């Protein structure tokens, strides 16, 4: 099956898939952004409490959520190979798996939360806020995981504008709930940072409900009849999803947990340092939504082309995604350098926090280039269902190289907290280089197969 798209058509196709994903990703992350900013406006302890709570939850939530990303390449390849009738079954298996995992997470958190927080040596007020924030957030975990499965299904169909609209609709709800619950408006008590956790949980349930309604009612999705039939649990298909999803989830967990561990190690510094680090990292993570969105778009497009056995077109999309990612990262880095004072002022009213956050934001600039290379490669490899090496690369880059180097510089040199940021930059750079080598190897094997096929045809 030969693809007839020209280079310009492929650029348009990539952008058509990408920009709704980018809007959706930024919108979803904006919930965390507004949690952090609005909590910081309540008080510095509230900002620090939400920062610590987020540092515990984000790697766990992102890592486990990464398991459900497996639905995207599975569905994309089913569409590419014209096996539409198998899609509903795969989506429902993903939902069953999401429910099981959410139950395990909530049960495990009930036993592990207090011991984890007690090890951090936090101020009593900060510890109380962190604990209550996480307990409130846990109420929305089942809805969040189900939403992630359904979103993976929608994105795999190329209907990324739908997930964009769902995310855009959810943001004002989250911000409004934050305003009411954090600051105590229209008769509600002022919960501070804890209110941000309650608002997020309620928003997750809204996301799941609206996504279910759209899939069940819109013609373009209803034709797949995802919820029309009852399917029994298939351990075989769970195994297939976990075979793809677990390495993705572990890789995401390894990558995000290194940032979380650094935030927790920052707890040995004062509250100002914790708050400033969280502010700078929060904004740097928002900028990461750009290469992450390109990564998601490449998983869809590459997965479709691989399923249709058009390896050359799959490679073309990977190259286009890389160029686009580097270009956009350069723009983001320039914005960060020029407006770091204004960015820092969004997060706090305290001069000390603003000044330290500006310092950390300078180092966040160096995150941009490594992320611009690593993220699109990860998305491309997921489209190929090549996920195990990505996991191993993340382990070595972040935990064997980045974290030890950062810990040493933070505790044995005059760099202090800045040493952790330098360690993170080192880990990201090693990851980008290693993933580049893996992609070259995978696509090299493809080119070799194409050569053999061409010889046979002759």
Residue pairs with C-beta under 8 A, 6 or more apart in sequence:
1 308
1 309
1 310
2 310
3 305
3 308
3 310
3 312
3 313
5 13
5 313
7 316
10 313
10 316
10 317
10 320
11 320
13 301
14 297
14 298
14 301
14 317
14 320
14 321
14 324
17 158
17 160
17 297
17 300
17 301
18 160
18 293
18 294
18 297
18 324
20 160
20 161
20 162
20 163
20 164
21 155
21 160
21 163
21 164
21 293
21 296
21 297
22 289
22 290
22 293
22 294
23 164
23 167
23 168
24 160
24 163
24 164
24 166
24 167
24 168
24 293
25 167
25 289
25 292
25 293
25 296
26 286
26 289
26 293
27 164
27 167
27 168
27 170
27 171
28 167
28 170
29 285
29 286
29 289
30 171
30 174
30 286
31 170
31 171
31 174
31 200
31 203
32 54
32 58
32 282
32 285
33 282
33 283
33 286
34 174
34 175
34 178
35 50
35 54
35 178
35 193
35 196
35 197
35 199
35 200
36 47
36 50
36 51
36 54
36 278
36 279
36 282
36 347
37 346
37 347
38 175
38 178
38 179
38 182
38 183
38 196
39 46
39 47
39 49
39 50
39 182
39 192
39 193
39 196
40 46
40 47
40 275
40 279
40 347
40 348
41 349
42 182
42 183
42 190
42 192
42 193
43 192
44 271
44 272
44 275
44 348
44 350
44 353
45 123
45 125
45 126
45 129
45 193
45 271
46 129
46 182
46 192
46 193
47 193
47 275
47 278
47 279
47 347
47 348
48 123
48 126
48 129
48 271
48 274
48 275
48 278
49 125
49 126
49 127
49 128
49 129
49 130
49 133
49 192
49 193
50 129
50 130
50 133
50 193
50 196
50 197
50 278
51 263
51 274
51 275
51 277
51 278
52 117
52 120
52 122
52 126
52 130
52 263
52 264
52 267
52 274
53 129
53 130
53 131
53 133
53 134
53 137
53 193
53 197
54 278
55 259
55 260
55 263
55 264
55 278
56 113
56 116
56 117
56 130
56 134
56 260
56 264
57 134
57 137
58 256
58 259
58 260
59 253
59 256
59 257
59 259
59 260
60 105
60 253
61 141
61 144
62 252
62 253
62 256
63 249
63 250
63 252
63 253
63 254
63 256
63 257
64 101
64 105
64 145
64 249
64 253
65 144
65 145
65 148
65 249
65 252
66 245
66 248
66 249
66 250
66 251
66 252
66 253
67 97
67 101
67 241
67 242
67 245
67 246
67 248
67 249
68 94
68 97
68 98
68 145
68 148
68 149
68 152
68 245
69 148
69 152
69 245
69 248
69 249
69 299
69 382
70 94
70 152
70 241
70 242
70 244
70 245
70 248
71 90
71 91
71 94
71 149
71 152
71 153
71 156
71 241
72 152
72 153
72 155
72 156
72 296
72 299
72 300
72 303
72 382
73 156
73 244
73 299
73 303
73 382
73 383
73 385
74 90
74 156
74 240
74 241
74 244
75 87
75 90
75 91
75 152
75 153
75 156
75 157
76 156
76 299
76 300
76 303
76 304
76 307
76 383
77 303
77 304
77 306
77 307
77 385
78 84
78 86
78 87
78 90
78 307
79 87
79 156
79 157
79 304
79 307
80 303
80 304
80 305
80 306
80 307
80 308
81 307
81 308
84 224
87 153
87 224
87 226
88 224
88 225
88 226
88 228
88 229
88 231
89 231
89 234
89 237
90 237
90 241
91 149
91 150
91 153
91 224
91 226
92 226
92 227
92 231
93 231
93 233
93 234
93 237
93 238
93 241
94 149
94 152
94 153
94 241
95 146
95 149
95 150
96 233
96 238
97 149
97 238
97 241
97 242
98 142
98 145
98 146
98 148
98 149
99 142
99 145
99 146
101 145
102 141
102 142
102 144
102 145
103 142
105 138
105 141
106 138
106 141
106 142
109 134
109 138
113 131
113 134
113 135
114 131
117 127
117 130
117 131
118 127
120 127
120 264
120 267
121 267
121 268
122 130
122 267
123 271
126 271
129 192
129 193
129 194
132 194
132 197
133 193
133 194
133 196
133 197
134 197
135 197
136 194
136 197
136 198
136 200
136 201
137 197
137 200
137 201
138 201
139 201
140 200
140 201
140 202
140 203
140 204
140 205
141 204
143 201
143 204
143 205
143 207
143 208
143 209
144 204
144 207
144 208
146 208
146 212
147 204
147 207
147 208
147 211
150 208
150 211
150 212
150 215
151 163
151 166
151 211
153 215
153 226
154 160
154 162
154 163
154 211
154 215
154 221
155 163
155 296
155 300
156 300
156 303
157 220
157 221
158 300
158 304
159 220
159 221
160 297
160 300
162 214
162 218
163 211
166 207
166 210
166 211
166 214
167 207
169 210
170 203
170 206
170 207
170 210
173 202
173 203
173 206
174 199
174 200
174 203
177 195
177 198
177 199
177 202
177 203
178 195
178 196
178 199
179 185
180 186
180 188
180 195
180 199
181 188
181 191
181 194
181 195
181 196
181 198
181 199
182 190
182 191
182 192
182 193
182 195
182 196
182 199
183 190
183 195
184 190
184 191
191 198
212 227
214 221
215 221
215 222
215 226
215 227
216 222
216 226
216 227
244 382
244 385
244 387
247 387
247 388
247 390
247 391
248 382
248 387
248 390
248 391
250 391
250 394
251 378
251 387
251 390
251 391
251 393
251 394
254 391
254 394
254 395
254 398
254 399
255 394
255 398
255 431
258 398
258 399
258 402
258 403
258 424
258 427
259 281
259 285
259 424
261 403
262 277
262 403
262 406
262 420
262 423
262 424
263 274
263 277
263 278
263 281
265 407
265 410
265 420
266 273
266 274
266 277
266 417
266 420
267 274
269 416
269 417
272 350
272 352
272 353
272 356
273 356
273 417
275 347
275 348
275 350
275 353
275 357
276 344
276 348
276 352
276 353
276 354
276 355
276 356
276 357
276 359
276 360
277 356
277 357
277 360
277 417
278 347
279 344
279 346
279 347
279 348
279 353
279 357
279 360
280 344
280 357
280 360
280 361
280 363
280 364
281 360
281 364
282 347
283 336
283 343
283 346
283 347
283 361
283 364
284 336
284 361
284 364
284 367
287 329
287 332
287 336
287 364
287 367
287 368
288 367
288 371
288 375
290 325
290 328
290 329
290 332
291 325
291 328
291 329
291 371
291 372
291 374
291 375
291 376
292 375
294 321
294 324
294 325
294 328
294 375
294 376
294 379
295 321
295 375
295 376
295 378
295 379
295 380
295 382
296 379
297 321
297 379
298 317
298 318
298 321
298 376
298 379
298 380
298 383
299 379
299 380
299 382
299 383
300 383
301 314
301 317
301 383
302 314
302 317
302 318
302 379
302 380
302 382
302 383
302 384
303 382
303 383
303 384
303 385
305 311
305 313
305 314
305 317
305 383
306 314
306 383
306 384
306 385
311 446
311 447
311 449
311 450
312 450
314 380
314 383
314 384
314 446
315 443
315 446
317 380
318 376
318 377
318 380
318 439
318 443
321 376
321 379
321 380
322 373
322 376
322 377
324 376
325 372
325 373
325 375
325 376
326 369
326 372
326 373
328 372
329 368
329 369
329 371
329 372
330 368
330 369
330 372
332 368
333 365
333 368
333 369
336 343
336 361
336 364
336 365
336 368
337 362
337 365
340 358
340 361
340 362
341 354
341 358
343 357
343 361
344 353
344 354
344 355
344 357
344 358
344 361
345 354
347 353
347 354
347 357
348 354
348 357
359 418
360 417
360 418
360 421
363 418
363 421
363 422
363 425
364 421
366 425
367 424
367 425
367 428
369 432
370 425
370 428
370 429
370 431
370 432
371 428
371 432
373 432
373 435
373 436
374 428
374 431
374 432
374 435
377 432
377 435
377 436
377 438
377 439
378 390
378 435
380 439
381 387
381 389
381 390
381 435
381 438
381 439
381 442
382 390
384 442
386 438
386 442
389 438
390 435
390 438
393 431
393 434
393 435
393 438
394 431
396 430
396 434
397 427
397 428
397 430
397 431
397 434
398 427
398 431
401 426
401 427
401 430
402 423
402 424
402 426
402 427
402 428
402 430
403 423
403 427
404 423
405 422
405 423
405 426
405 427
406 419
406 420
406 421
406 422
406 423
406 424
406 426
406 427
407 419
407 420
407 423
408 419
408 423
409 415
409 418
409 419
409 420
409 422
409 423
410 416
410 417
410 418
410 419
410 420
410 423
411 419
413 419
415 422
